[in-house]
Amino acid sequence: MKKIIIANWKMNPSTEGEAVKLAKAEDEKNVVIVPPFPFLKSVKNVLRNASLGAQDVFYEKEGAYTGEVSPVMLEKLGVAYVIVGHSERRRLGEDDAMIAKKVRAAMDTGLKVILCVGEPLNVRRKGKRAVDVFIKKQLSYIKNKKNLIIAYEPVWAIGTGKNADPDDAARVAEVIRKKLPVPVLYGGSTNSRNAKSFLEKKEIAGLLVGGASIDPREFGKMVTIARHIRS
Ligand code: PGA
């Protein structure tokens, strides 16, 4: 199976023009571009090779939910993937029960779900067993593996310049796959210098890239590295 690279732009860039330019520069096969909601449609219009993803979704189809976006709305826009349970959303108050509802609603609509899991620093400091227990608990809420991808993103590695040890990331990917046999990505401060060390692990199906994904040159190098990995 080909390695997959997800470009999670987070709340960047500021304008539609910049978003379209960035999307054109990153439009490669086995790539998923995940722009902010307001740019989904214009990004979709310029993509020829990459797939389109959204950064979040709500669990109801319609109704009085100010500020929310439903899975049906995303699907109608041509969105194929949705990130659910990113640690930056968990930090704002999303818990495992809410995330499980979002996962189910997105799957029911036919969207592919990229579910983010990963331990905070205080759990990592307790050692590998504590990490495994923490992640298994996050996964225990998920009942269906159809159209599911999991991103293992240690919270302490996101946007910090710190990486998981690739061997340990591969080990955690296996722990995840024993519980839910689905593709597992790694995310957390990946860039063109460290991408190979994660991508060459057979347990790791690809990368969820944040910061480096808004730099088209850096991102392009990562896509090239992914393409040259034999799996
Ligand atoms: P990062 O973000 O690559 O900037 O650490 C990863 C993510 O949040 O998915």
Residues whose N, C-alpha, C, O or C-beta is under 5 A from the ligand:
A	BS01	PGA	N8 A157 I158 G159 T160 G187 G188 S189 T190 L208 V209 G210 G211 A212
